[in-house]
Amino acid sequence: MSNSAVDSLRSIVKAYDVRGLVGEQLTEEMVEALAAGFIDEIDGAGSEVVVGHDMRDSSPGFAAAFARGAQARGANVVNLGLCSTDETYFASGSWNAPAAMFTASHNPAAYNGIKFSRAGAQGISLDTGLAAIRDRACDYLENGLETVATPGSYREVDVLADYAGYLRSLVDLSGIKPIRVVVDAGNGMGGMTVPAVLGTAAGLSALPIEIIPMYFELDGNFPNHEANPLEPKNLVDLQKAVVEHGADLGLAFDGDADRCFVIDEKGAPVTPSAVSAIVALREIARAKAATPDKEIFVIHNLISSNIVKETIAGAGATPVRTRVGHSLIKDQMAATGAVFGGEHSAHYYFSNFWGADNGMLAAMHVLAEFGHQPKSLSAFAAEFMPYASSGEINSTVSDVKAATQRVREAFASRGTEDGLDGMTITGNTAEEEAFWWFSVRPSNTEPLLRLNVEAADEQTMSAIRDEVLALIRA
C-alpha cells in the first residue's frame, strides 16, 4: 500500500469520527483496515460487533467492507443494514456490543465516514482509542491484513421496530392534544425512522399526530437540499411548509437522523438551547420521581444560552458546563451520571438511552410537553428564549492566536475570562446593566475562529458582536 493511502487515512480520522471524500480519501480497503484495527483495539475477537449504514450510495459497500475486516480479526458481525445513527446506539446499548455506523451525517453526497462506539453506546475519540484504531489500520494498510485462525460469523438483523417501541416506552405521546407536524427528513434516515416512531409503520398504535412528510425518499445525493439543518438555508422549505399547512410545528432531521431542529407555527426556529431547557425540565422531573433524594446533574455545553443553566438550577438540579464535542459529552454523561445533556448544535443526550444522543427522543419530549399545554409553540417556546443571541459566526483568519489575543486585550478590563474550550469572556456588568458574554473558539481542522454572543437584549448583543468581529477580522 502506498504512503499516500496511509497519509489519506491519517487525514480523515477526526477528533470524534472518520470522515472523507469517497474513493479519494476513503476506500473500501481503508475501511477493512479500520475495522480490523477497531476489533483489535477493543479486543473484540469472539464477540459481536454491530454495523449499520445510512442511505448514501457508498454506504452498503463500506458496511460490507467493514464486515470483512471485522470477521477477519475474529468478530461476529451483526449487520443492521439501512438505519439511523441512533439505531446503532440502541443496538450497541441494548446488546452491550461495540458498533460502527457508516454515515457522513450532514456532509454533502461526496463524503462518507464512520462513527464508532464501544459496547454500551460509549463514544470513542482520538484520546480514548480512535488514534490507536487509526495507527493499527495504517499498519494493516502497509503490511497486509492478517486473518485469525477462526474468522467471525455474520448475520443480519432489523432493529427498527424494537427501536421505535423502546422510544415509545420512554415518552408517552398517547394523551397529547392533536398535533399537525411537518417533518423535513432531507432525504435522510428520518424518512425511515419518523414513520416508525411517530406513525404506525413499525406496527405501533396510532398517535394523535398528523405527519406531513417532506423529502422522506431516502436519497444520498440529497436532491432537494443538504441534510444539514444547522444551515438556515436548509430550513427554508420547512418554514414555508409549516405556515402553508397551518401546522403546529415543524421538525428537521440531519442525514443520519441523530439531530433534530424545531420550527414553530410561524416558521421561526426554536433554538436548540430552548429545546435543551424544555427537555431538561422533563428529565429532571423524571429523575426526581425515581430518586427524590439523589443529586441530579444535567450537562450543557459552553455556547448554550444562559436560560439552560438557569432552567436546570431553577428545577433543583446541578448544571454542568462542558466543552463542545460529541464524544466528550458522552464521556461527561458517564462520569457525572447526568440524566440529560444538551448541545447548542442540537445533539441531545439521555441517561436512559445509554448516555448517547438521540434527536428523535428530543423531538418526542418537545411534542409531549407542547401537547399537554394550551399555548401555540411560539408562545410556549418564548419562555425559553428570553435573551438575544448571535448564533455561531465563523471567520477565516490568518493567525488564530493573534486574533484571539486582540480580543483578549480589548476586553481585559471589561470582563472575566474563562479558558474552557477557547476563550469565553463574561461582562463585568452591574446588576442593573444588561448582561453579556461571548465565546471565541478555534476550529480543530481549519484556520477559523467561531464566535457566539449572548446578551440580555438585542442592542447589547449586536454591539458586542460587531466589536468582537471587527477585532477578529482586523
ROKERO-782042 format. One line per field, with one value per residue (C-alpha): residue number from 1; residue in one letter; x, y, z. Coordinates in nm, 3 decimals, padded with zeros to 5 digits, always signed. Layout:
ROKERO-782042
n <- [NUM,...]
res <- [A,...]
px <- [X,...]
py <- [Y,...]
pz <- [Z,...]
//
This chain:
ROKERO-782042
n <- [1,2,3,4,5,6,7,8,9,10,11,12,13,14,15,16,17,18,19,20,21,22,23,24,25,26,27,28,29,30,31,32,33,34,35,36,37,38,39,40,41,42,43,44,45,46,47,48,49,50,51,52,53,54,55,56,57,58,59,60,61,62,63,64,65,66,67,68,69,70,71,72,73,74,75,76,77,78,79,80,81,82,83,84,85,86,87,88,89,90,91,92,93,94,95,96,97,98,99,100,101,102,103,104,105,106,107,108,109,110,111,112,113,114,115,116,117,118,119,120,121,122,123,124,125,126,127,128,129,130,131,132,133,134,135,136,137,138,139,140,141,142,143,144,145,146,147,148,149,150,151,152,153,154,155,156,157,158,159,160,161,162,163,164,165,166,167,168,169,170,171,172,173,174,175,176,177,178,179,180,181,182,183,184,185,186,187,188,189,190,191,192,193,194,195,196,197,198,199,200,201,202,203,204,205,206,207,208,209,210,211,212,213,214,215,216,217,218,219,220,221,222,223,224,225,226,227,228,229,230,231,232,233,234,235,236,237,238,239,240,241,242,243,244,245,246,247,248,249,250,251,252,253,254,255,256,257,258,259,260,261,262,263,264,265,266,267,268,269,270,271,272,273,274,275,276,277,278,279,280,281,282,283,284,285,286,287,288,289,290,291,292,293,294,295,296,297,298,299,300,301,302,303,304,305,306,307,308,309,310,311,312,313,314,315,316,317,318,319,320,321,322,323,324,325,326,327,328,329,330,331,332,333,334,335,336,337,338,339,340,341,342,343,344,345,346,347,348,349,350,351,352,353,354,355,356,357,358,359,360,361,362,363,364,365,366,367,368,369,370,371,372,373,374,375,376,377,378,379,380,381,382,383,384,385,386,387,388,389,390,391,392,393,394,395,396,397,398,399,400,401,402,403,404,405,406,407,408,409,410,411,412,413,414,415,416,417,418,419,420,421,422,423,424,425,426,427,428,429,430,431,432,433,434,435,436,437,438,439,440,441,442,443,444,445,446,447,448,449,450,451,452,453,454,455,456,457,458,459,460,461,462,463,464,465,466,467,468,469,470,471,472,473,474]
res <- [M,S,N,S,A,V,D,S,L,R,S,I,V,K,A,Y,D,V,R,G,L,V,G,E,Q,L,T,E,E,M,V,E,A,L,A,A,G,F,I,D,E,I,D,G,A,G,S,E,V,V,V,G,H,D,M,R,D,S,S,P,G,F,A,A,A,F,A,R,G,A,Q,A,R,G,A,N,V,V,N,L,G,L,C,S,T,D,E,T,Y,F,A,S,G,S,W,N,A,P,A,A,M,F,T,A,S,H,N,P,A,A,Y,N,G,I,K,F,S,R,A,G,A,Q,G,I,S,L,D,T,G,L,A,A,I,R,D,R,A,C,D,Y,L,E,N,G,L,E,T,V,A,T,P,G,S,Y,R,E,V,D,V,L,A,D,Y,A,G,Y,L,R,S,L,V,D,L,S,G,I,K,P,I,R,V,V,V,D,A,G,N,G,M,G,G,M,T,V,P,A,V,L,G,T,A,A,G,L,S,A,L,P,I,E,I,I,P,M,Y,F,E,L,D,G,N,F,P,N,H,E,A,N,P,L,E,P,K,N,L,V,D,L,Q,K,A,V,V,E,H,G,A,D,L,G,L,A,F,D,G,D,A,D,R,C,F,V,I,D,E,K,G,A,P,V,T,P,S,A,V,S,A,I,V,A,L,R,E,I,A,R,A,K,A,A,T,P,D,K,E,I,F,V,I,H,N,L,I,S,S,N,I,V,K,E,T,I,A,G,A,G,A,T,P,V,R,T,R,V,G,H,S,L,I,K,D,Q,M,A,A,T,G,A,V,F,G,G,E,H,S,A,H,Y,Y,F,S,N,F,W,G,A,D,N,G,M,L,A,A,M,H,V,L,A,E,F,G,H,Q,P,K,S,L,S,A,F,A,A,E,F,M,P,Y,A,S,S,G,E,I,N,S,T,V,S,D,V,K,A,A,T,Q,R,V,R,E,A,F,A,S,R,G,T,E,D,G,L,D,G,M,T,I,T,G,N,T,A,E,E,E,A,F,W,W,F,S,V,R,P,S,N,T,E,P,L,L,R,L,N,V,E,A,A,D,E,Q,T,M,S,A,I,R,D,E,V,L,A,L,I,R,A]
px <- [+00.000,+00.131,+00.227,-00.037,-00.314,-00.175,-00.143,-00.500,-00.626,-00.447,-00.602,-00.963,-00.957,-01.103,-01.145,-01.462,-01.512,-01.382,-01.493,-01.362,-01.427,-01.543,-01.289,-01.040,-00.978,-01.190,-01.187,-01.320,-00.965,-00.916,-01.248,-01.140,-00.820,-01.011,-01.250,-00.958,-00.792,-01.120,-01.167,-00.805,-00.831,-01.149,-01.036,-01.345,-01.243,-01.509,-01.765,-02.045,-01.994,-02.279,-02.257,-02.518,-02.528,-02.720,-02.869,-02.554,-02.464,-02.129,-02.260,-02.366,-02.025,-01.844,-02.056,-01.970,-01.600,-01.622,-01.779,-01.493,-01.228,-01.403,-01.465,-01.102,-00.999,-01.248,-01.553,-01.908,-02.074,-02.440,-02.543,-02.840,-02.845,-03.010,-03.059,-03.017,-02.715,-02.925,-03.049,-02.687,-02.666,-02.984,-02.833,-02.497,-02.667,-02.932,-02.695,-02.389,-02.194,-01.949,-02.078,-01.981,-02.216,-02.140,-02.256,-02.117,-02.411,-02.493,-02.199,-02.259,-02.312,-01.945,-01.850,-01.886,-01.749,-01.767,-01.896,-01.750,-01.895,-01.766,-02.007,-02.298,-02.301,-01.998,-01.814,-01.462,-01.246,-00.883,-00.794,-00.992,-00.899,-00.959,-00.592,-00.492,-00.750,-00.605,-00.248,-00.343,-00.530,-00.229,-00.014,-00.259,-00.260,+00.119,+00.176,-00.144,-00.445,-00.392,-00.687,-00.720,-00.749,-01.123,-01.285,-01.607,-01.964,-02.214,-02.587,-02.841,-03.095,-03.357,-03.396,-03.631,-03.945,-03.763,-03.603,-03.938,-04.101,-03.826,-03.859,-04.237,-04.175,-03.965,-04.206,-04.583,-04.746,-05.083,-05.258,-05.141,-05.367,-05.392,-05.082,-05.010,-04.637,-04.443,-04.127,-03.837,-03.619,-03.386,-03.386,-03.202,-03.274,-03.555,-03.763,-03.749,-03.747,-04.020,-04.299,-04.186,-04.164,-04.432,-04.653,-04.765,-04.502,-04.339,-04.671,-04.720,-05.053,-05.151,-05.071,-05.272,-05.006,-05.064,-04.735,-04.694,-04.383,-04.119,-03.833,-03.888,-03.743,-03.404,-03.151,-02.787,-02.747,-02.970,-03.166,-03.364,-03.113,-02.825,-02.940,-02.782,-03.049,-02.781,-02.757,-03.054,-03.091,-03.176,-03.472,-03.645,-03.860,-03.979,-04.052,-04.271,-04.448,-04.533,-04.708,-04.877,-05.019,-05.124,-04.916,-04.849,-04.476,-04.205,-03.916,-03.598,-03.355,-03.000,-02.877,-02.828,-03.126,-02.942,-03.003,-03.340,-03.433,-03.771,-03.972,-04.274,-04.614,-04.498,-04.199,-03.945,-03.672,-03.692,-03.329,-03.152,-03.088,-03.463,-03.514,-03.242,-03.419,-03.759,-03.623,-03.409,-03.719,-03.885,-03.580,-03.517,-03.879,-03.843,-03.521,-03.674,-03.971,-03.741,-03.480,-03.608,-03.301,-03.029,-02.841,-02.932,-02.681,-02.760,-02.493,-02.488,-02.206,-02.041,-02.217,-02.565,-02.788,-02.786,-03.151,-03.034,-02.832,-03.095,-03.368,-03.163,-03.080,-03.436,-03.567,-03.339,-03.068,-02.698,-02.586,-02.252,-02.082,-01.862,-01.661,-01.824,-01.794,-01.986,-01.766,-01.664,-02.027,-02.083,-01.780,-01.918,-02.259,-02.091,-01.857,-02.125,-02.422,-02.613,-02.975,-02.959,-02.714,-02.783,-02.556,-02.634,-02.564,-02.890,-02.732,-02.930,-02.803,-03.013,-02.917,-03.198,-03.052,-02.710,-02.583,-02.597,-02.759,-03.098,-03.270,-03.593,-03.617,-03.565,-03.839,-04.074,-04.011,-04.092,-04.411,-04.510,-04.450,-04.613,-04.901,-05.002,-05.048,-05.278,-05.037,-04.904,-04.545,-04.420,-04.578,-04.467,-04.108,-04.072,-04.041,-03.719,-03.576,-03.565,-03.221,-03.061,-02.812,-02.583,-02.574,-02.235,-02.034,-01.723,-01.431,-01.133,-00.819,-00.451,-00.331,-00.574,-00.358,-00.304,-00.675,-00.766,-00.511,-00.655,-00.994,-00.847,-00.663,-00.961,-01.189,-00.934,-01.079,-01.443,-01.498,-01.385,-01.210,-01.269,-01.031,-01.256,-01.253,-01.113,-01.197,-01.522,-01.549,-01.838,-01.905,-01.838,-02.180,-02.363,-02.692,-02.899,-02.696,-02.767,-02.554,-02.342,-02.094,-01.917,-01.717,-01.432,-01.326,-01.070,-01.161,-00.972,-00.920,-00.933,-00.793,-01.128,-01.249,-01.606,-01.789,-02.103,-02.251,-02.545,-02.684,-02.990,-03.116,-03.064,-02.889,-02.623,-02.571,-02.530,-02.280,-02.062,-02.088,-01.980,-01.692,-01.553,-01.593,-01.402,-01.117,-01.114,-01.114,-00.875]
py <- [+00.000,+00.341,+00.602,+00.830,+00.592,+00.584,+00.963,+00.992,+00.762,+00.965,+01.286,+01.164,+01.038,+01.339,+01.417,+01.208,+01.011,+00.928,+01.142,+01.194,+01.203,+00.868,+00.696,+00.977,+00.981,+00.687,+00.350,+00.002,-00.121,+00.150,+00.055,-00.309,-00.195,+00.037,-00.246,-00.476,-00.204,-00.140,-00.508,-00.534,-00.214,-00.324,-00.688,-00.788,-01.129,-01.384,-01.114,-00.950,-00.615,-00.413,-00.235,-00.009,+00.235,+00.532,+00.587,+00.717,+00.528,+00.419,+00.311,-00.052,-00.126,+00.029,-00.169,-00.490,-00.398,-00.335,-00.678,-00.842,-00.664,-00.733,-01.101,-01.142,-01.042,-01.280,-01.062,-01.185,-00.920,-00.820,-00.604,-00.375,-00.267,+00.065,+00.258,+00.587,+00.653,+00.633,+00.288,+00.171,+00.330,+00.142,-00.188,-00.112,-00.017,-00.286,-00.566,-00.419,-00.457,-00.227,-00.064,+00.119,+00.344,+00.443,+00.799,+01.144,+01.291,+01.635,+01.647,+01.654,+01.342,+01.303,+01.228,+00.930,+00.830,+00.612,+00.675,+00.416,+00.316,+00.092,-00.154,+00.022,+00.303,+00.470,+00.718,+00.687,+00.993,+01.042,+01.048,+00.736,+00.488,+00.641,+00.732,+00.374,+00.238,+00.471,+00.357,-00.011,+00.044,+00.220,-00.077,-00.315,-00.099,-00.108,-00.473,-00.652,-00.770,-01.094,-01.329,-01.511,-01.890,-01.872,-01.584,-01.437,-01.508,-01.281,-01.224,-00.953,-00.805,-00.530,-00.337,-00.061,-00.199,-00.264,+00.082,+00.250,+00.054,+00.147,+00.519,+00.497,+00.339,+00.640,+00.917,+00.867,+01.064,+00.890,+01.155,+01.475,+01.716,+01.654,+01.800,+01.862,+01.834,+01.894,+01.683,+01.754,+01.442,+01.597,+01.265,+01.122,+00.844,+01.035,+00.931,+00.577,+00.638,+00.903,+00.682,+00.400,+00.601,+00.869,+00.671,+00.312,+00.182,-00.039,-00.183,+00.056,+00.218,+00.546,+00.867,+01.194,+01.331,+01.413,+01.391,+01.594,+01.445,+01.639,+01.468,+01.127,+00.943,+00.802,+00.954,+01.002,+01.253,+01.500,+01.629,+01.892,+02.043,+01.931,+01.740,+01.999,+02.187,+02.392,+02.597,+02.839,+02.797,+02.430,+02.517,+02.749,+02.479,+02.352,+02.701,+02.776,+02.441,+02.481,+02.812,+02.688,+02.378,+02.563,+02.317,+02.339,+02.290,+02.154,+01.913,+01.891,+01.599,+01.575,+01.299,+01.025,+01.150,+01.189,+01.566,+01.739,+02.107,+02.253,+02.521,+02.697,+02.755,+03.092,+02.934,+03.064,+02.838,+02.727,+02.742,+02.419,+02.588,+02.629,+02.263,+02.171,+02.367,+02.212,+01.858,+01.920,+02.008,+01.681,+01.468,+01.636,+01.571,+01.204,+01.166,+01.335,+01.100,+00.796,+00.902,+01.201,+01.244,+01.199,+01.497,+01.539,+01.658,+01.800,+01.883,+02.185,+02.299,+02.638,+02.804,+02.718,+03.009,+03.120,+03.009,+02.645,+02.663,+02.890,+02.637,+02.345,+02.523,+02.653,+02.296,+02.192,+02.016,+02.090,+02.230,+02.101,+02.322,+02.141,+02.191,+02.139,+01.788,+01.467,+01.200,+01.443,+01.496,+01.119,+01.084,+01.356,+01.188,+00.871,+01.047,+01.262,+01.027,+01.313,+01.245,+01.465,+01.666,+01.932,+02.088,+02.404,+02.207,+02.013,+01.697,+01.576,+01.301,+01.083,+00.864,+00.623,+00.596,+00.483,+00.841,+00.860,+01.130,+01.089,+01.365,+01.167,+01.129,+01.504,+01.573,+01.338,+01.523,+01.856,+01.706,+01.569,+01.894,+02.108,+01.861,+01.888,+02.267,+02.510,+02.763,+02.785,+02.668,+03.023,+03.143,+02.834,+02.841,+03.216,+03.142,+02.956,+03.216,+03.536,+03.656,+03.781,+03.552,+03.595,+03.231,+03.090,+03.317,+03.173,+03.391,+03.273,+03.428,+03.407,+03.396,+03.244,+03.322,+03.686,+03.741,+03.583,+03.799,+04.118,+04.029,+03.935,+04.266,+04.474,+04.315,+04.259,+04.528,+04.477,+04.108,+03.788,+03.531,+03.157,+02.930,+02.625,+02.533,+02.855,+03.179,+03.288,+03.642,+03.737,+04.106,+04.267,+04.429,+04.588,+04.437,+04.697,+04.663,+04.423,+04.107,+03.978,+03.704,+03.574,+03.267,+03.259,+02.905,+02.791,+02.515,+02.187,+02.145,+02.487,+02.841,+02.951,+03.129,+03.062,+03.343,+03.308,+03.608,+03.631,+03.931,+04.042,+04.243,+04.276,+04.614,+04.493,+04.168,+04.348,+04.597,+04.324,+04.105,+04.382,+04.488,+04.136,+04.057,+04.373,+04.265,+03.908,+04.023,+04.317]
pz <- [+00.000,-00.097,+00.160,+00.008,+00.118,+00.470,+00.472,+00.346,+00.620,+00.884,+00.749,+00.766,+01.124,+01.307,+01.676,+01.717,+01.395,+01.047,+00.754,+00.399,+00.025,-00.109,-00.334,-00.298,+00.078,+00.198,+00.019,+00.098,+00.155,+00.419,+00.578,+00.605,+00.777,+01.012,+01.101,+01.181,+01.388,+01.572,+01.664,+01.783,+01.990,+02.170,+02.199,+02.003,+01.870,+01.957,+02.043,+01.847,+01.673,+01.522,+01.186,+01.028,+00.739,+00.603,+00.255,+00.081,-00.237,-00.095,+00.246,+00.174,+00.017,+00.311,+00.561,+00.372,+00.375,+00.749,+00.798,+00.606,+00.813,+01.142,+01.062,+00.956,+01.308,+01.469,+01.543,+01.487,+01.273,+01.320,+01.023,+01.087,+00.723,+00.649,+00.974,+01.159,+01.380,+01.694,+01.589,+01.610,+01.956,+02.050,+01.934,+02.098,+02.424,+02.448,+02.342,+02.515,+02.190,+02.009,+01.690,+01.373,+01.175,+00.817,+00.759,+00.691,+00.882,+00.736,+00.489,+00.110,-00.102,-00.198,+00.163,+00.390,+00.727,+01.037,+01.389,+01.628,+01.965,+02.238,+02.398,+02.567,+02.306,+02.465,+02.244,+02.108,+02.044,+01.948,+02.316,+02.405,+02.133,+01.791,+01.746,+01.829,+01.580,+01.316,+01.384,+01.375,+01.047,+00.893,+00.990,+00.820,+00.507,+00.491,+00.582,+00.487,+00.685,+00.878,+00.921,+01.254,+01.269,+01.338,+01.145,+01.284,+01.177,+01.001,+01.038,+00.954,+01.196,+01.157,+01.485,+01.365,+01.535,+01.864,+01.847,+01.786,+02.067,+02.310,+02.236,+02.278,+02.621,+02.725,+02.617,+02.629,+02.348,+02.357,+02.567,+02.397,+02.211,+01.833,+01.667,+01.300,+01.228,+00.907,+00.903,+00.667,+00.654,+00.397,+00.204,+00.504,+00.751,+00.921,+00.621,+00.761,+01.137,+01.166,+01.020,+01.252,+01.575,+01.532,+01.293,+01.252,+01.004,+01.271,+01.390,+01.682,+01.768,+01.606,+01.793,+01.785,+01.549,+01.182,+00.995,+00.676,+00.513,+00.321,+00.137,+00.301,-00.001,+00.100,-00.139,-00.050,-00.333,-00.143,-00.446,-00.251,-00.008,+00.211,+00.518,+00.747,+00.946,+01.122,+00.798,+00.783,+00.404,+00.456,+00.680,+00.430,+00.265,+00.604,+00.733,+00.431,+00.453,+00.824,+00.751,+00.431,+00.600,+00.915,+01.113,+01.484,+01.434,+01.209,+01.263,+01.055,+01.079,+00.955,+00.722,+00.980,+01.186,+01.516,+01.529,+01.523,+01.480,+01.575,+01.391,+01.546,+01.380,+01.245,+01.071,+01.323,+01.466,+01.828,+01.937,+02.039,+02.375,+02.424,+02.332,+02.583,+02.857,+02.777,+02.773,+03.083,+03.286,+03.187,+03.256,+03.592,+03.691,+03.589,+03.792,+04.096,+04.088,+04.065,+04.324,+04.525,+04.746,+04.483,+04.336,+03.970,+03.710,+03.365,+03.108,+02.879,+02.657,+02.693,+02.399,+02.526,+02.627,+02.991,+03.003,+03.002,+03.322,+03.480,+03.400,+03.532,+03.858,+03.894,+03.875,+04.159,+03.958,+03.913,+03.574,+03.444,+03.183,+02.931,+02.616,+02.276,+02.132,+02.077,+02.240,+02.515,+02.616,+02.621,+02.848,+03.076,+03.085,+03.211,+03.454,+03.620,+03.594,+03.432,+03.335,+03.026,+02.817,+02.557,+02.296,+02.104,+01.785,+01.850,+01.988,+02.290,+02.523,+02.755,+03.050,+02.962,+02.610,+02.740,+02.755,+02.375,+02.165,+02.002,+01.806,+01.774,+02.152,+02.199,+01.943,+02.131,+02.457,+02.287,+02.138,+02.478,+02.666,+02.398,+02.365,+02.730,+02.741,+02.555,+02.405,+02.050,+02.017,+01.956,+02.282,+02.474,+02.343,+02.403,+02.776,+02.695,+02.454,+02.663,+02.552,+02.229,+02.057,+01.757,+01.653,+01.556,+01.325,+01.157,+01.049,+00.844,+00.992,+00.900,+01.261,+01.511,+01.817,+01.720,+01.655,+01.988,+02.167,+02.011,+02.155,+02.494,+02.529,+02.421,+02.684,+02.963,+03.188,+03.090,+03.150,+03.319,+03.102,+03.111,+02.917,+02.874,+02.503,+02.360,+02.536,+02.698,+02.833,+03.058,+03.106,+03.443,+03.447,+03.736,+03.848,+03.662,+03.341,+03.056,+03.090,+02.801,+02.726,+02.420,+02.324,+02.071,+01.979,+01.723,+01.478,+01.522,+01.148,+00.976,+01.028,+01.168,+01.477,+01.588,+01.768,+01.980,+02.162,+02.402,+02.588,+02.778,+02.480,+02.105,+02.123,+02.368,+02.177,+01.843,+01.986,+02.142,+01.832,+01.597,+01.821,+01.858,+01.488,+01.396,+01.624,+01.489,+01.127,+01.169]
//
